[in-house]
Amino acid sequence: MDVVDRQIDGSGVSEAEWQACAWLQALPERTAETLFAGITRLVVVSPHPDDEVLACGGLMGCAHAAGVPVVVVSVTDGEACYPDHAVWLPQRLREERQRELDRALACLGLANTERHAWHIGDGTVTQHEAEVAARLLALLREDDLVLAPWMLDAHPDHEAVGRACARAASHRGCARLEFPVWGWHWVDPQQAARLWSPALRFQLSPNMQQRKHAAIHQFATQTGAAPGLDGDPILPETVLQRFQRDYEVLLG
């Protein structure tokens, strides 16, 4: 698919523009019963700790509540988000972002879920794409549902993880759906039907929406709430609004 202007810059598409998108509002809804029918595990593969919670944290919590085991794979530790920062050096970020993910998963009821942290260098996944695909293939089962980042998300780590997931899931013969993260930032809502079809909405209960909201705010290094962070955060409120809806969107 030919996609132009895939740029993660500026404030991006506002949430008001997305809420005015007729395609988004008309997406078919899937329930936990239909989405998890015939699968025995939900495997969520995240480029960086926080992507999985932002994009599909509510669905992960619902899977656990429905008795479906959830496996969370963190490909990188997200340590490169503040280059040259005097206080938040890469090693400190590696450790803290994993702790933030621990706390976020606990908010979703997933404190004891199976987790894998592969510690591949943040920003280097493209060079390790074959390795990621091989490790995923060894992890996956035929009756898994894999949730993977959109292969055109504009962040190179997201795209490489998405491609690796597609390859591994195809070889294993298991189901796969994609989640956009930065796509919400740059995709023209008028082009969403062309770029993101087929797609579905997964509705969140008020309780799960509150749990997800609490989970997102565990990532203080990303929202700017961590001590000593000066300057613009990775996840300002304009970005967070896209992930605080009462539904989540999956592609495929």
For each residue, the residues with C-beta under 8 A, 3 or more apart:
1: 152 195
2:
3: 6 152 195
4:
5: 186
6: 3 152 154 186
7: 154 186
8: 12 154 155 182 185 186
9: 12
10:
11: 14 238
12: 8 9 184 185 186 238 239
13: 17 18 184 185 186 187 188 189
14: 11 17 18 238
15: 18 19 238 241 242
16: 19 20
17: 13 14 20 21 189
18: 13 14 15 21 24 184 189 242
19: 15 16 24 25
20: 16 17 189
21: 17 18 24 25 189 190 192
22: 25 26
23: 26 27 189 192 193
24: 18 19 21 27 189 192 249
25: 19 21 22
26: 22 23
27: 23 24 199 200 201 249
28: 200 201
29: 200 201 202 203 247
30: 34 35 200 201 202
31: 34 35 203
32: 35 36 62 63 65 66 202
33: 36 37 66
34: 30 31 37
35: 30 31 32 59 145 200 202
36: 32 33 39 42 63 66 68 145
37: 33 34
38: 143
39: 36 42 68 143 144 145 175
40: 68 69 141 143 144
41: 68 69 70 71 141 143 144 145
42: 36 39 59 60 63 68 69 70 71 144 145 147
43: 70 71 73 139 140 144 145 146 147
44: 52 56 60 70 71 72 73 146 147
45: 52 73 75 136 146 147 148 149 161 164 165
46: 49 50 51 52 72 73 74 75 149 161
47: 51 75 76 125 149 155 157 158 160 161
48: 51 74 75 76 77 78 81 97 122 157
49: 46 52 74 77 78 97 98 100 101 219
50: 46 53 54 78 97 100 101 104 216 219 222 235
51: 46 47 48 54 55 149 158 181
52: 44 45 46 49 55 56 57 60 72 74 147
53: 50 56 57 60 101 104 105 108 212 215 216 219
54: 50 51 57 181 216 235 243
55: 51 52 147 149 179 180 181 243 248
56: 44 52 53 59 60 147 179 202 248 250
57: 52 53 54 60 61 104 108 211 212 215 216 248
58: 61 62 108 202 204 208 209 211 212 248
59: 35 42 56 62 63 147 202 248 250
60: 42 44 52 53 56 57 63 64 70 72 108 110
61: 57 58 64 65 108 109 110 208 211 212
62: 32 58 59 65 66 202 204 208
63: 32 36 42 59 60 66 68 70
64: 60 61 67 68 69 70 108 109 110 113
65: 32 61 62 109
66: 32 33 36 62 63
67: 64
68: 36 39 40 41 42 63 64
69: 40 41 42 64 113 114
70: 41 42 43 44 60 63 64 110 113 114
71: 41 42 43 44 113 114 115 116 139
72: 44 46 52 60 101 105 110 113 114 115 116
73: 43 44 45 46 115 116 118 136 139
74: 46 48 49 52 77 98 101 115 116 117 118
75: 45 46 47 48 118 120 125 132 157 161
76: 47 48 79 118 119 120 121 122 123 124 125 157
77: 48 49 74 93 94 97 98 117 119 122
78: 48 49 50 81 93 94 97 122
79: 76 90 91 93 94 97 121 122
80: 83 90 93 121 122 123
81: 48 78 93 122 221 222 234
82: 85 88 93 221 229
83: 80
84:
85: 82 88 89 229
86:
87: 92 228 229
88: 82 85 92 93 96 221 226 228 229
89: 85 92 93
90: 79 80 93 94 122
91: 79 94 95
92: 87 88 89 95 96
93: 77 78 79 80 81 82 88 89 90 96 97 221
94: 77 78 79 90 91 97 98 119
95: 91 92 98 99
96: 88 92 93 99 100 221 226
97: 48 49 50 77 78 79 93 94 100 101 219 221
98: 49 74 77 94 95 101 102 117
99: 95 96 102 103
100: 49 50 96 97 103 104 218 219 220 221 222
101: 49 50 53 72 74 97 98 104 105 115 218 219
102: 98 99 105 106 111
103: 99 100 106 107 215 218
104: 50 53 57 100 101 107 108 215 216 218 219
105: 53 72 101 102 108 110 111 113 115 215
106: 102 103 109 110 111
107: 103 104 211 212 214 215 218
108: 53 57 58 60 61 64 104 105 211 212 215
109: 61 64 65 106 211
110: 60 61 64 70 72 105 106 113
111: 102 105 106
112:
113: 64 69 70 71 72 105 110
114: 69 70 71 72
115: 71 72 73 74 101 105
116: 71 72 73 74 139
117: 74 77 98
118: 73 74 75 76 132 135
119: 76 77 94
120: 75 76 124 125 128 131 132
121: 76 79 80 124 125 128
122: 48 76 77 78 79 80 81 90 157
123: 76 80 156 157
124: 76 120 121 127 128 157
125: 47 75 76 120 121 128 129 132 156 157 160 161
126: 129 156 157 159 160
127: 124
128: 120 121 124 125 131 132 160
129: 125 126 132 133 160 163 164
130: 133 134 164
131: 120 128 134 135
132: 75 118 120 125 128 129 135 136 160 161 164
133: 129 130 136 137 163 164 165 167 168
134: 130 131 137 138 168
135: 118 131 132 138 139
136: 45 73 132 133 139 140 146 164 165 168 169
137: 133 134 140 167 168 171 172
138: 134 135
139: 43 71 73 116 135 136
140: 43 136 137 144 146 168 169 172 174
141: 40 41 144 172 174
142: 172 173 174
143: 38 39 40 41 174
144: 39 40 41 42 43 140 141 169 172 174 175
145: 35 36 39 41 42 43 174 175 176 177
146: 43 44 45 136 140 165 168 169 174 175 176 177
147: 42 43 44 45 52 55 56 59 176 177 178 179 250
148: 45 161 162 165 166 169 176 177 178 179
149: 45 46 47 51 55 153 158 159 161 162 165 178 179 180 181
150: 153 158 159 162 178 179 180 181 183 251
151: 159 162 163 166 178
152: 1 3 6 159 162 183 195
153: 149 150 158 159 162 180 181 182 183
154: 6 7 8 158 159 182 183 185 186
155: 8 47 158 159 181 182
156: 123 125 126 159 160
157: 47 48 75 76 122 123 124 125 126 160 161
158: 47 51 149 150 153 154 155 161 162 181 182
159: 126 149 150 151 152 153 154 155 156 162 163
160: 47 125 126 128 129 132 156 157 163 164
161: 45 46 47 75 125 132 148 149 157 158 164 165
162: 148 149 150 151 152 153 158 159 165 166 178
163: 129 133 151 159 160 166 167
164: 45 129 130 132 133 136 160 161 167 168
165: 45 133 136 146 148 149 161 162 168 169 176
166: 148 151 162 163 169 170 176
167: 133 137 163 164 170 171
168: 133 134 136 137 140 146 164 165 171 172
169: 136 140 144 146 148 165 166 172 173 174 175 176
170: 166 167 173 176
171: 137 167 168
172: 137 140 141 142 144 168 169
173: 142 169 170
174: 140 141 142 143 144 145 146 169
175: 39 144 145 146 169
176: 145 146 147 148 165 166 169 170 252
177: 145 146 147 148 250 251 252
178: 147 148 149 150 151 162 250 251 252
179: 55 56 147 148 149 150 248 249 250 251
180: 55 149 150 153 183 184 187 196 249 251
181: 51 54 55 149 150 153 155 158 184
182: 8 153 154 155 158 185 186
183: 150 152 153 154 180 186 187 195 196
184: 12 13 18 180 181 187 242
185: 8 12 13 154 182 239 242
186: 5 6 7 8 12 13 154 182 183
187: 13 180 183 184 191 192 195 196
188: 13 191 192
189: 13 17 18 20 21 23 24 192
190: 21
191: 187 188 194 195
192: 21 23 24 187 188 189 195 196
193: 23 196 197
194: 191 197
195: 1 3 152 183 187 191 192
196: 180 183 187 192 193 199 249 251
197: 193 194
198: 251 252
199: 27 196 249 250 251 252
200: 27 28 29 30 35 249 250
201: 27 28 29 30 247 248 249
202: 29 30 32 35 56 58 59 62 247 248 249 250
203: 29 31 246 247
204: 58 62 208 209 212 245 246 247 248
205: 208 209
206: 209 210 246
207: 210 211
208: 58 61 62 204 205 211 212
209: 58 204 205 206 212 213 244 246
210: 206 207 213 214
211: 57 58 61 107 108 109 207 208 214 215
212: 53 57 58 61 107 108 204 208 209 215 216 243 244
213: 209 210 216 217 244
214: 107 210 211 217 218
215: 53 57 103 104 105 107 108 211 212 218
216: 50 53 54 57 104 212 213 219 223 235 240 243 244
217: 213 214 220 223 225
218: 100 101 103 104 107 214 215
219: 49 50 53 97 100 101 104 216 222 223 235
220: 100 217 223 224 225 226
221: 81 82 88 93 96 97 100 226 229 234
222: 50 81 100 219 233 234 235
223: 216 217 219 220 233 234 235 236 240
224: 220 229 232 233 235 236
225: 217 220 229
226: 88 96 220 221 229
227:
228: 87 88
229: 82 85 87 88 221 224 225 226 233
230:
231:
232: 224 236
233: 222 223 224 229 236
234: 81 221 222 223 239
235: 50 54 216 219 222 223 224 239 240
236: 223 224 232 233 239 240
237: 240 241
238: 11 12 14 15 241
239: 12 185 234 235 236 242 243
240: 216 223 235 236 237 243 244
241: 15 237 238 244
242: 15 18 184 185 239 245
243: 54 55 212 216 239 240
244: 209 212 213 216 240 241
245: 204 242 248
246: 203 204 206 209
247: 29 201 202 203 204
248: 55 56 57 58 59 179 201 202 204 245
249: 24 27 179 180 196 199 200 201 202
250: 56 59 147 177 178 179 199 200 202
251: 150 177 178 179 180 196 198 199
252: 176 177 178 198 199
